[in-house]
Amino acid sequence: MDALTIFDTAGSIVGPMSDRSGVTKQFAVNRLFWSVAAVPALALVLAGCKPENKFQPPPPAEINVGVPVKQEVAPFEVLTGNTVAFATVDLVARVEGFLTSQNYVDGSEVKKGQQLFGIEQTMYKAKVKEGEAQLDGAKATLVQAEAEFTRQETLLRQNVSAQNTFDQAKAKRDNARANVENAEGNLTIAQTNLGYTTVLAPFDGIVSKHLISVGELVGASTATKLATIVQLDPMYVTFNMSEQDVLQVRQNLKERRIDVEELSKVPVEIGLMNEQGFPHKGFLNYVSPEIDATTGTILVRALFNNPNRTLIPGFFVRVKVPQGLGAAAALLVPNRVIAEDQAGKYLLTVNKDNVVVQTRVTTGQLLPNGLRVISTGLKPDDQVVLNLNGAAIPGAKVVPKLTTIPVTTDGAPAAPK
């Protein structure tokens, strides 16, 4: 085929390019043909576009909303503290001798006055007998001296005896009295040392493992430590409050100074690290009279009953400390519905037009039941969005379903269905 032959739009050969008039005519015919054919096709397309196929927006989402819980709340602070034994005493041998017995099982619970150790008593019993004998001799001498003094006093009044004889009788009597007192003191020391040979429990508690075995010499030069007894009921909990916390408490108390009796009525609650909430209840017991300048904190102590020995010394605990006396009305919402961005914390609420809006709030303390105090930004009749499924979008219209914020029997908020 000649290189100058061209094709029309339908694919038929038009002819050489040199026949320009023929080409022009053929192009016109083809163009008319395709224009006429396109009109019915366009009509069919337009006929298919019916109003029923237009985009229809989805209906507003139905979401759960609830008004804030109104409740009396006592302001408190959650701090970290340590459990401390109510009493810890080292059991020591205060006299010299061989250890003759151990009368308890290591780590067992003992009662006050129970014998724990025994030390050889032979020498100390002899000392007691010696002291008793000396006391009896001194008393006998005193009886004789008093009789002689009485006789010389009578003779002196009758001018039968000389003054110096009377004075000698009086001195002997006084010396005999002093000897009796000295003998009584020696006997008391001997009896005390004999008592030290029996090591008794000073209070109810648990005794540690023994440090000295039976048969060893104890108390030879210094007091020998035998074991340690620890009193676990009641139990102290100590913690430190910052200077800022102390000032906040004073402000809440309006600079009120409470006495020791009132202090012992201030409730304190604690929870172990593996416990929910604060199941252990106690009361304040001591507040240091000064702030530690090196740490800027003040030492506080609370007292807790511990009959089941749940608490042992050295535990780390969470301490719920009241920041004032009494409670104040507060608005509470589940802590899980509070969101936060760069501008701060906020809640999603539904306004009177059923539109979701962001409500900026400031939060207070988190209660053990999972509710959070809303300090500012929320009104009692605001409808707080409780859904967390993303259906509530700020600016979107919704269908609010009013729901009461439920609280389970164990104090934890339950998610609405």
C-alpha positions in Angstrom: 0.0 0.0 0.0 1.2 3.5 -0.9 2.6 5.4 2.1 0.4 8.3 1.3 -2.8 6.3 1.6 -4.9 7.2 4.7 -7.8 5.6 6.5 -11.0 7.2 7.7 -12.4 6.9 11.2 -14.4 3.8 10.2 -11.3 2.1 9.0 -12.1 2.3 5.2 -9.5 3.4 2.8 -9.9 7.0 1.7 -7.3 7.2 -0.9 -4.1 9.0 -1.6 -3.4 12.0 0.4 -3.1 14.0 -2.7 -6.8 13.7 -3.4 -7.6 16.4 -0.7 -11.1 17.1 -1.9 -12.1 13.5 -1.6 -10.7 13.2 1.8 -12.6 16.2 3.0 -15.9 14.9 1.7 -15.3 11.4 3.2 -14.5 12.9 6.7 -17.7 15.0 6.6 -19.8 11.9 5.9 -18.1 9.9 8.6 -18.6 12.7 11.1 -22.2 13.0 10.4 -22.7 9.2 10.7 -21.1 9.0 14.2 -23.0 12.1 15.4 -26.3 10.6 14.5 -25.4 7.3 16.1 -24.3 9.0 19.4 -27.7 10.7 20.0 -29.7 7.5 20.9 -26.9 6.3 23.1 -26.7 9.5 25.1 -30.5 9.4 25.5 -30.2 5.9 27.0 -27.6 7.1 29.5 -29.6 10.1 30.6 -32.7 7.9 31.0 -30.8 5.7 33.5 -30.1 8.7 36.0 -33.2 8.6 38.2 -33.7 10.6 41.4 -33.7 7.4 43.5 -29.9 7.0 43.1 -28.9 10.2 44.7 -26.7 10.0 48.0 -28.7 9.7 51.1 -26.8 10.6 54.4 -27.0 8.0 57.2 -29.4 8.7 60.1 -28.0 10.3 63.3 -26.3 7.7 65.6 -27.9 6.7 68.8 -25.6 7.2 71.8 -25.8 6.8 75.5 -25.6 9.9 77.6 -25.8 10.5 81.3 -25.9 13.5 83.7 -23.0 13.8 86.2 -23.3 11.9 89.5 -23.9 14.3 92.4 -22.2 13.2 95.6 -20.6 14.4 98.8 -16.9 13.9 98.5 -14.2 14.5 101.1 -11.0 15.9 99.5 -8.1 13.5 99.9 -4.6 12.8 98.7 -3.1 9.5 97.7 0.5 9.0 98.9 3.0 6.2 99.2 3.9 4.9 102.6 5.5 2.0 104.5 4.3 -0.3 107.1 6.3 -0.2 110.4 6.0 -2.6 113.3 4.2 -1.3 116.4 7.1 -2.5 118.5 10.4 -4.3 117.8 12.6 -5.5 120.6 16.0 -7.3 120.6 16.0 -10.1 123.1 19.4 -10.0 124.9 21.2 -11.9 127.6 21.8 -9.4 130.4 23.7 -11.7 132.6 26.7 -14.0 132.0 26.1 -17.8 131.8 25.6 -20.7 129.5 22.4 -20.8 127.5 20.4 -23.8 128.8 17.2 -23.7 126.8 15.3 -22.3 123.9 11.6 -22.4 124.7 9.9 -21.5 121.4 10.0 -22.4 117.7 11.7 -20.0 115.3 9.2 -17.7 113.8 6.3 -18.7 116.0 3.8 -16.4 117.7 4.2 -16.0 121.5 2.3 -14.3 124.3 3.4 -11.7 126.7 5.3 -13.2 129.7 6.1 -16.5 127.9 9.6 -17.8 128.5 11.8 -17.8 125.4 15.3 -18.6 126.6 16.9 -19.9 129.8 20.4 -19.2 131.2 22.3 -21.2 133.8 20.9 -20.2 137.2 23.1 -22.0 139.8 25.4 -19.1 140.6 22.5 -16.5 140.7 20.4 -18.6 143.0 23.4 -18.8 145.3 23.7 -15.0 145.2 20.1 -14.7 146.2 20.6 -17.0 149.2 23.7 -15.1 150.2 21.8 -11.8 150.0 19.0 -13.2 152.1 21.4 -14.3 154.7 23.2 -11.0 154.9 19.8 -9.3 155.2 18.8 -11.5 158.1 22.1 -10.8 159.9 21.7 -7.1 159.3 18.2 -7.1 160.7 19.3 -9.0 163.8 22.1 -6.5 164.4 19.6 -3.7 164.0 17.3 -5.2 166.6 20.1 -5.3 169.1 21.3 -1.8 168.3 17.8 -0.4 168.7 17.4 -2.1 172.0 20.7 -0.7 173.2 19.8 2.7 172.0 16.5 2.7 173.8 18.2 1.6 177.1 20.9 4.3 176.9 18.2 6.9 176.1 16.4 6.0 179.3 19.5 6.0 181.4 20.5 9.4 180.0 17.2 10.9 181.1 17.8 9.4 184.6 21.3 10.9 184.6 22.7 7.4 185.0 24.5 7.1 181.7 27.0 9.5 180.1 26.2 11.5 176.9 29.0 9.8 174.9 27.6 6.4 175.7 24.2 7.4 174.4 25.8 8.9 171.3 27.7 5.6 170.6 24.4 3.6 171.0 22.7 6.0 168.6 25.5 5.6 166.0 25.3 1.8 166.2 21.6 1.9 165.7 21.9 4.1 162.6 24.7 2.0 161.2 22.6 -1.1 161.7 19.7 0.5 159.8 22.1 1.4 156.9 23.4 -2.2 156.9 19.8 -3.5 156.6 19.1 -1.2 153.6 22.4 -2.2 152.0 21.5 -5.9 152.4 18.1 -5.3 151.0 19.7 -3.6 147.9 22.1 -6.5 147.4 19.3 -9.0 147.7 17.3 -7.1 145.1 20.2 -7.1 142.7 20.7 -10.8 143.2 17.0 -11.5 142.6 17.0 -9.3 139.5 20.0 -11.1 138.1 18.4 -14.4 138.8 15.3 -13.1 136.9 17.5 -12.2 133.9 18.4 -15.8 133.5 14.8 -16.3 132.2 14.2 -14.3 129.0 10.5 -13.5 128.7 8.4 -12.1 125.9 7.7 -8.4 126.6 4.5 -8.4 124.5 2.5 -10.5 122.2 4.4 -11.0 118.9 6.4 -13.1 116.6 10.0 -14.1 117.5 12.7 -14.4 114.8 15.1 -17.3 114.5 17.5 -17.8 117.3 21.0 -16.3 117.0 22.7 -18.2 119.8 22.5 -22.0 120.3 21.9 -23.8 123.5 25.2 -24.4 125.3 27.0 -21.2 124.2 28.3 -18.7 126.7 26.3 -15.4 126.6 26.7 -12.1 128.3 30.4 -12.6 129.0 31.5 -9.0 128.2 28.4 -7.3 126.7 24.7 -8.0 126.3 24.4 -10.9 123.8 21.5 -10.6 121.3 19.5 -13.9 121.3 16.6 -13.0 118.9 14.1 -10.3 118.0 10.4 -10.1 118.8 8.1 -8.0 116.6 4.6 -6.9 117.5 2.4 -6.9 114.4 -1.0 -6.0 115.9 -1.6 -3.1 115.7 0.6 -1.8 112.8 2.0 1.6 112.0 2.0 3.2 108.6 4.4 6.1 108.0 4.4 8.4 105.1 5.6 11.9 104.2 3.5 14.8 103.1 5.0 17.6 101.0 5.0 21.2 102.2 2.4 22.0 99.5 0.1 19.2 100.8 0.5 20.6 104.3 -0.5 24.1 103.2 -3.5 22.7 101.3 -4.6 20.8 104.4 -4.3 23.9 106.5 -6.2 25.9 103.9 -9.0 23.3 103.9 -9.1 23.4 107.7 -9.0 27.2 107.7 -5.8 27.2 109.8 -7.5 25.1 112.4 -5.1 23.4 114.9 -6.5 20.0 116.0 -5.4 18.4 119.2 -4.2 14.9 119.8 -7.7 13.6 120.6 -9.1 15.0 117.3 -6.1 13.8 115.4 -6.8 10.2 116.4 -10.3 10.5 114.8 -9.0 11.5 111.4 -9.6 8.4 109.2 -6.8 7.1 107.0 -7.1 4.2 104.5 -4.4 2.1 102.8 -4.2 -0.5 100.2 -1.4 -2.9 99.3 0.1 -2.8 95.8 -1.9 -5.9 94.7 -5.2 -4.7 96.2 -8.0 -2.8 94.7 -9.0 0.4 96.5 -8.2 1.0 100.1 -9.6 -2.0 102.2 -7.6 -1.3 105.4 -9.1 1.4 107.7 -7.2 3.2 110.4 -6.6 6.6 112.0 -3.9 9.2 112.2 -1.6 8.7 115.2 1.2 11.2 114.9 2.3 14.3 112.9 5.8 15.6 113.2 6.0 19.1 114.8 8.4 20.3 112.1 9.2 19.9 108.4 12.4 18.3 107.3 14.5 21.0 105.7 16.4 18.6 103.6 13.4 17.0 101.9 10.7 19.6 102.4 8.3 17.0 103.8 6.7 16.3 107.2 6.5 12.8 108.7 3.0 11.5 109.4 2.0 8.2 111.1 -1.2 6.3 111.2 -2.3 3.3 113.3 -4.1 0.2 111.9 -5.5 -2.9 113.5 -3.9 -6.0 112.1 -5.5 -9.1 113.7 -5.0 -11.4 110.7 -1.3 -10.3 110.2 -2.2 -9.1 106.7 0.3 -6.3 107.1 4.0 -7.0 107.9 6.7 -4.4 108.4 8.3 -3.1 105.2 5.3 -3.2 102.8 4.9 -0.4 100.4 1.3 0.8 100.6 -1.0 3.4 98.9 -2.3 5.8 101.6 -5.5 7.7 101.2 -5.1 10.8 103.4 -8.0 13.3 103.9 -7.1 16.9 103.0 -9.8 18.3 105.3 -12.5 17.5 107.7 -16.0 16.9 106.3 -17.2 16.5 102.7 -18.4 18.9 99.9 -20.8 18.4 97.0 -19.1 17.4 93.8 -20.0 16.3 90.2 -18.6 13.0 89.2 -18.2 11.2 85.8 -16.6 7.9 84.9 -12.9 8.5 84.5 -12.8 6.5 81.3 -14.9 9.1 79.4 -12.5 11.9 80.0 -10.3 12.7 77.0 -7.3 15.0 76.6 -5.6 16.9 73.8 -3.0 19.6 73.6 -5.5 22.2 75.0 -6.2 20.1 78.0 -8.9 17.7 79.3 -12.4 17.6 77.9 -15.7 15.7 77.8 -18.0 15.1 74.9 -21.5 16.4 75.7 -24.7 16.8 73.8 -26.3 20.3 73.7 -30.0 21.2 73.4 -29.8 20.8 69.6 -28.6 17.2 70.0 -25.2 18.1 68.6 -22.0 16.7 70.1 -19.7 19.4 71.5 -16.4 19.4 73.4 -16.7 20.7 76.9 -13.4 21.7 78.5 -13.1 20.7 82.2 -10.6 20.6 85.0 -10.5 17.4 87.0 -10.1 16.6 90.6 -9.3 13.5 92.5 -10.0 9.9 91.2 -12.3 8.0 93.6 -11.7 4.3 94.3 -14.9 3.5 92.5 -13.5 4.8 89.2 -15.4 8.1 89.2 -13.5 11.3 88.7 -14.4 14.7 90.4 -15.0 17.4 87.8 -13.9 20.7 89.5 -14.9 23.2 86.8 -16.5 23.3 83.3 -19.4 20.9 83.8 -23.0 21.7 84.8 -25.3 19.4 86.8 -27.7 19.0 83.9 -25.1 18.5 81.1 -25.5 15.3 79.1 -22.2 13.5 79.1 -21.4 11.1 76.3 -20.8 7.6 77.6 -20.1 5.8 74.3 -16.5 5.1 73.5 -17.1 3.5 70.1 -16.4 6.6 68.1 -20.0 7.2 67.2 -20.0 10.6 68.9 -18.1 13.1 66.8 -17.9 16.8 67.7 -20.3 18.7 65.5 -22.3 15.7 64.5 -26.0 15.4 65.2 -27.0 12.4 67.4 -29.9 10.8 69.0 -29.1 10.9 72.8 -30.4 8.1 75.0 -30.4 9.2 78.6 -28.8 6.6 80.8 -28.1 6.6 84.6 -24.4 6.2 85.3 -24.5 2.9 87.1 -22.3 1.9 90.1 -21.7 -1.8 90.9 -22.0 -3.2 94.4 -18.2 -3.3 94.8 -18.0 0.4 94.1 -16.7 0.3 90.5 -18.6 2.1 87.7 -20.2 -0.3 85.2 -20.2 0.5 81.5 -23.7 1.2 80.2 -25.1 -1.3 77.8 
